[in-house]
Amino acid sequence: MKDKSIKIISIGLICYFMGMSWTALPIISNPLFMGGISKSEYSILTFALVFAGLIFSSIAGVFGRVKGLKNVLVSGVLLCSIAMGLYALGYYQVKNLYSLLLIGQFILGLGITSILTSLTAYLSLYLPKATAMILTGIFACINFGGVSSPIFFNLLSNKWGINCLIIAAAFFILFFLALKVLPVVKNPYIESKSKKSIFKKEFHLFWMFFLTIVLFTICELVYAYWGIIYLNLYKKLDLSLSRFSLSFYWAAAGITQLTICWLLKYIAPKYFYRALPILLASGFLGMVFFKGLTSIIISFVIGGMGVSAFVALSMNFVEQDFKQIAEVASGIMFMGYFLGYLIGSLAIAEIIKFIDLSKIFLFSGFIAIIIEIFTFYLIKKSKIPKSYH
């Protein structure tokens, strides 16, 4: 039991620092703008990460099945270390800042995708009886990385290069730790006699989950990448307060995720899965229509609660429904995740030239309502035994 705890803690730390690296770009967005990077270039930087994620996630499942899930996971940790090292180098090489950030974002996208696509399948095979709880708890570590990241970057004011260097070093240490302590896992459910195409009619539920994750990710991108900018430039909040508001957002996501993780002992996952999109929509609408400082921040927090465990619970249903293609299913679902980021980053980069950012937040609220409708269908059609939900 102690040995297993060390493995889970190691994975939790990897996810924690992944959360920090994932939120690094939006946190340093304002210093980047003051340093000459335009909003269009900022959108391209977000695009670089999701483009890399989209490319690799399309083959990550096959790569994980052939090379092993552990190999993909630890490779992702090393790539994240290299990416954050390039971030730090960009801080000290101002003339090449944009180029280094662009390369760093691409490599970070590869690293994050390697971790995510291997992690869900890895945990579902390693701890099959506790998939929903473990996935929810582990994904909470990502959110807590996002929570502490704005605070961590605020500690050194505008010396964000040092922060990135520290995160890079942490990833480098975790790379060697993961190599040593994580076991190799194999999928016992792989069909050896016949191979079913995921494009057949019987997999329509699989693709509904895919579409739901795409839509969810668009909403998450609006919160995570444009939340600080929206609060600072449109709602006129102080920059530091806007950054701390993002911390509140990720804190709400992390705390809600841990709470759901504990409550899954007593309450079926389907109830949380149906409730989270309601919170997601409420957060968007509150940020648009409320005027008071407290109300706006509370709305941001409610949005964080809505974001919290949605991906983890989605992956729980997918991995349990489609065990025979666990590695491939994980890769395709996260391809949908990054596709949502890709669509969102490109669309916002163009739309923001013509309409106010508030309209984008309002439209995202309507997307969250559509997600809510989808969750009822997905739960109804899910093949998971009643004991799971």
C-alpha positions in Angstrom: 0.0 0.0 0.0 2.9 2.4 0.9 4.6 1.6 -2.4 1.4 2.3 -4.3 1.0 5.6 -2.5 4.4 6.7 -3.6 3.4 6.0 -7.2 0.2 8.0 -6.9 2.0 10.9 -5.2 4.6 11.0 -8.0 1.8 11.2 -10.6 0.1 13.9 -8.5 3.3 16.0 -8.5 3.7 15.6 -12.2 0.1 16.8 -12.7 0.6 19.7 -10.2 3.6 21.1 -12.1 1.8 20.4 -15.4 -1.0 22.7 -14.1 1.6 25.4 -13.3 3.2 25.2 -16.8 -0.2 25.1 -18.5 -1.2 28.4 -16.9 2.2 30.2 -17.3 1.4 31.9 -20.6 -1.9 33.6 -19.5 -0.3 34.6 -16.2 2.5 36.5 -18.0 0.2 37.8 -20.7 0.2 41.4 -19.5 4.0 41.7 -19.3 4.2 40.2 -22.7 1.7 42.8 -24.1 3.8 45.5 -22.5 6.9 43.9 -24.1 5.5 44.3 -27.5 3.6 41.1 -28.2 0.2 41.8 -29.8 -3.1 40.1 -29.0 -2.9 38.3 -32.4 0.6 37.0 -31.5 -0.7 35.9 -28.1 -3.5 33.9 -29.8 -0.9 32.3 -32.1 1.1 31.3 -29.0 -2.1 29.6 -27.5 -2.6 28.0 -30.9 1.0 26.6 -31.0 0.3 24.5 -27.8 -3.1 23.2 -28.9 -1.8 22.5 -32.5 1.0 20.3 -31.1 -1.5 18.7 -28.7 -3.9 18.0 -31.6 -1.2 16.5 -33.8 0.3 14.2 -31.2 -3.0 13.2 -29.5 -4.2 11.7 -32.8 -1.3 9.2 -32.7 -0.6 9.1 -28.9 -3.0 6.2 -28.3 -1.3 4.0 -30.9 2.1 5.1 -29.6 1.1 4.2 -26.0 -0.2 0.8 -27.1 3.0 0.0 -29.0 5.7 1.6 -26.9 3.9 1.4 -23.5 2.0 3.9 -21.5 4.8 4.5 -19.0 7.2 5.5 -21.8 4.8 8.0 -23.2 4.2 9.5 -19.7 7.8 10.0 -18.7 8.6 11.4 -22.1 6.0 14.0 -21.6 7.5 15.0 -18.3 10.9 15.6 -20.0 9.3 17.6 -22.8 7.6 19.9 -20.3 10.9 20.5 -18.6 12.5 21.5 -21.9 9.5 23.7 -22.8 9.7 25.7 -19.5 13.5 26.0 -20.0 12.8 27.7 -23.3 10.3 30.0 -21.6 13.0 31.0 -19.1 15.5 31.5 -21.9 13.1 33.8 -23.7 12.9 36.1 -20.6 16.7 36.7 -20.9 16.8 36.7 -24.7 14.3 39.5 -25.3 15.0 39.9 -29.0 14.1 36.2 -29.5 11.3 36.2 -26.9 8.4 35.5 -29.3 10.3 32.8 -31.2 11.4 31.0 -28.0 7.9 31.2 -26.6 6.4 29.8 -29.8 8.8 26.8 -29.8 8.3 26.4 -26.1 4.5 26.4 -26.5 4.7 23.7 -29.2 7.0 21.5 -27.1 4.8 22.1 -24.0 1.8 21.0 -26.1 3.6 17.7 -26.9 4.6 17.2 -23.3 1.1 17.9 -21.8 -0.5 15.7 -24.5 1.9 12.9 -23.7 1.1 13.0 -20.0 -2.7 13.4 -20.5 -3.2 10.8 -23.1 -1.2 8.1 -21.3 -2.3 9.0 -17.7 -6.0 8.3 -18.0 -5.5 4.9 -19.6 -2.6 4.2 -17.3 -4.7 4.8 -14.1 -7.8 3.1 -15.4 -5.7 -0.1 -16.0 -3.5 0.2 -12.9 -6.4 1.0 -10.5 -9.6 -0.2 -12.4 -11.8 -0.4 -9.3 -11.2 3.3 -8.3 -11.0 5.0 -11.7 -13.6 7.7 -11.1 -12.1 8.7 -7.7 -8.5 8.4 -8.7 -8.9 10.3 -12.0 -10.9 13.1 -10.3 -8.3 13.4 -7.5 -5.3 13.4 -9.9 -6.9 15.9 -12.2 -7.5 18.1 -9.1 -3.7 18.2 -8.8 -3.6 19.9 -12.2 -6.1 22.5 -11.0 -4.1 23.1 -7.8 -1.0 23.7 -10.0 -3.1 26.3 -11.8 -4.2 27.8 -8.4 -0.6 28.2 -7.1 0.8 29.4 -10.4 -0.5 33.0 -10.3 0.6 33.3 -6.6 4.0 31.8 -7.5 4.5 34.2 -10.4 3.4 37.2 -8.3 6.0 36.4 -5.6 8.8 37.5 -8.1 6.8 40.3 -9.6 7.9 40.6 -13.3 10.9 38.3 -13.0 8.8 35.4 -14.6 11.9 33.9 -16.2 13.1 32.7 -12.8 9.7 31.1 -12.1 9.8 29.2 -15.4 13.3 28.0 -14.6 12.2 26.6 -11.3 9.3 24.7 -12.9 11.6 23.3 -15.5 14.0 22.0 -12.8 11.0 20.4 -10.9 9.9 18.6 -14.1 13.5 17.4 -14.6 13.6 15.8 -11.2 10.2 14.2 -11.6 11.4 12.7 -14.9 14.0 10.6 -13.1 11.6 9.8 -10.2 8.9 8.6 -12.6 11.4 6.4 -14.4 12.3 4.7 -11.2 9.0 4.3 -9.3 6.2 3.9 -11.9 5.4 0.4 -13.0 4.7 -0.8 -16.5 1.0 -1.6 -17.1 -0.6 -3.5 -20.0 -4.2 -3.6 -21.2 -5.8 -7.1 -20.6 -8.9 -6.1 -22.5 -7.3 -5.8 -26.0 -9.2 -7.8 -28.5 -6.8 -10.3 -30.1 -9.2 -12.1 -32.5 -11.1 -9.2 -34.1 -10.5 -5.5 -34.4 -13.5 -3.2 -34.4 -13.5 0.1 -36.2 -14.3 3.1 -34.0 -16.1 4.5 -37.0 -18.9 1.9 -36.9 -22.4 2.7 -35.7 -21.9 1.0 -32.4 -19.3 3.7 -31.4 -21.7 6.6 -31.9 -21.7 7.2 -28.1 -17.9 7.4 -28.2 -18.1 10.2 -30.7 -20.8 12.0 -28.7 -18.3 12.1 -25.8 -15.7 13.4 -28.2 -18.0 16.3 -29.4 -18.9 17.1 -25.8 -15.3 17.4 -24.8 -14.6 19.7 -27.8 -17.4 22.0 -26.7 -16.3 21.9 -23.1 -12.7 22.8 -24.0 -13.8 25.9 -25.9 -15.5 27.1 -22.6 -12.4 26.2 -20.5 -10.1 28.1 -22.9 -12.3 31.3 -22.6 -12.0 31.1 -18.8 -8.4 30.2 -18.5 -6.8 32.2 -21.3 -9.0 35.2 -21.5 -10.3 35.5 -17.9 -7.5 37.7 -16.7 -7.6 39.9 -19.8 -11.4 40.3 -19.5 -11.3 41.2 -15.8 -8.4 43.7 -16.3 -9.3 45.4 -19.6 -13.1 45.1 -19.6 -14.2 45.0 -16.0 -11.4 47.3 -15.0 -10.0 45.2 -12.1 -6.4 45.8 -11.0 -3.9 43.5 -12.7 -2.8 41.8 -9.5 -6.4 41.3 -8.5 -7.2 39.8 -11.9 -4.3 37.4 -11.5 -5.5 36.4 -8.0 -9.0 36.0 -9.4 -7.6 33.3 -11.7 -6.1 31.7 -8.6 -9.6 31.8 -7.1 -10.9 30.2 -10.3 -8.4 27.3 -10.2 -8.8 27.0 -6.4 -12.6 26.6 -6.9 -11.9 24.0 -9.6 -9.4 22.1 -7.4 -11.5 22.2 -4.2 -14.6 21.1 -6.1 -12.7 18.3 -7.7 -11.4 17.0 -4.4 -14.9 17.3 -2.9 -16.4 15.3 -5.8 -13.6 12.8 -5.4 -14.6 12.2 -1.8 -18.4 12.3 -2.5 -18.0 9.6 -5.2 -17.9 7.1 -2.4 -21.5 7.9 -1.7 -23.0 9.6 -4.8 -23.0 8.3 -8.4 -20.7 10.2 -10.9 -23.7 10.8 -13.3 -25.2 13.4 -10.9 -22.0 15.5 -10.9 -21.6 15.1 -14.6 -25.0 16.6 -15.1 -24.6 19.4 -12.6 -21.2 20.8 -13.7 -22.3 22.3 -17.0 -25.0 24.3 -15.1 -22.3 25.9 -13.0 -20.2 26.4 -16.2 -23.0 28.4 -17.8 -23.9 30.3 -14.7 -20.3 31.5 -14.3 -20.2 32.9 -17.9 -23.5 34.7 -17.6 -22.6 36.1 -14.2 -19.3 37.6 -15.5 -21.2 39.2 -18.3 -24.2 40.7 -16.6 -23.0 41.4 -13.0 -21.5 44.8 -12.3 -20.2 44.5 -8.7 -16.6 43.4 -8.1 -17.6 40.7 -5.6 -20.3 39.3 -7.9 -17.9 39.2 -10.9 -15.2 37.3 -8.9 -17.9 34.9 -7.5 -19.1 34.2 -11.0 -15.5 33.4 -12.1 -15.3 31.1 -9.1 -18.5 29.4 -10.1 -17.1 28.9 -13.5 -14.1 27.2 -11.9 -16.5 24.8 -10.1 -18.1 24.0 -13.4 -14.8 23.2 -15.1 -13.5 21.1 -12.1 -14.2 17.4 -12.7 -15.8 17.4 -16.1 -12.9 16.0 -18.1 -12.0 13.4 -15.4 -15.6 12.1 -15.3 -15.9 12.1 -19.1 -12.7 10.0 -19.2 -14.1 7.7 -16.5 -17.2 6.9 -18.6 -15.2 6.6 -21.8 -12.5 4.3 -20.3 -15.1 2.1 -18.7 -17.4 1.9 -21.7 -14.6 1.2 -24.2 -12.0 -0.8 -22.2 -10.9 -2.8 -25.3 -9.5 0.4 -26.8 -8.4 2.2 -23.6 -5.2 3.6 -24.9 -6.6 4.7 -28.3 -9.8 6.1 -26.6 -7.7 8.2 -24.3 -5.7 9.6 -27.2 -8.8 10.4 -29.3 -10.6 12.1 -26.4 -7.7 14.4 -25.7 -7.5 15.0 -29.4 -11.0 16.4 -29.0 -9.8 18.3 -26.0 -7.0 20.1 -27.9 -9.3 20.4 -31.0 -11.6 22.5 -28.8 -8.6 24.7 -27.8 -7.6 25.0 -31.4 -11.0 26.0 -32.6 -11.4 28.4 -29.6 -8.0 30.1 -30.0 -8.4 30.6 -33.8 -12.0 31.7 -33.6 -11.4 34.2 -30.8 -8.3 35.6 -32.6 -10.6 36.5 -35.5 -13.9 37.3 -33.7 -12.3 39.7 -31.2 -11.4 42.0 -34.1 -15.1 42.6 -34.7 -17.0 42.1 -31.4 -16.5 42.8 -27.7 -15.0 40.1 -25.5 -18.1 40.2 -23.4 -20.1 38.8 -26.3 -17.6 35.9 -26.5 -18.2 35.1 -22.8 -22.0 35.3 -23.4 -21.8 32.9 -26.3 -19.7 30.5 -24.3 -22.5 30.4 -21.7 -24.9 29.2 -24.4 -22.3 26.5 -25.4 -22.3 25.3 -21.8 -26.1 25.0 -21.9 -25.7 22.7 -25.0 -23.2 20.6 -23.1 -25.7 20.2 -20.3 -28.2 18.7 -22.8 -25.6 16.4 -24.1 -24.7 15.0 -20.7 -28.3 13.7 -20.1 -28.1 11.8 -23.4 -24.6 10.4 -22.7 -25.5 9.1 -19.2 -28.7 7.6 -20.5 -26.9 5.7 -23.3 -23.8 4.7 -21.2 -23.2 1.0 -20.9 -21.4 1.2 -17.5 -23.0 -1.1 -14.9 -25.3 0.5 -12.4 -22.6 -0.1 -9.7 -20.4 2.5 -11.4 -23.0 5.2 -11.4 
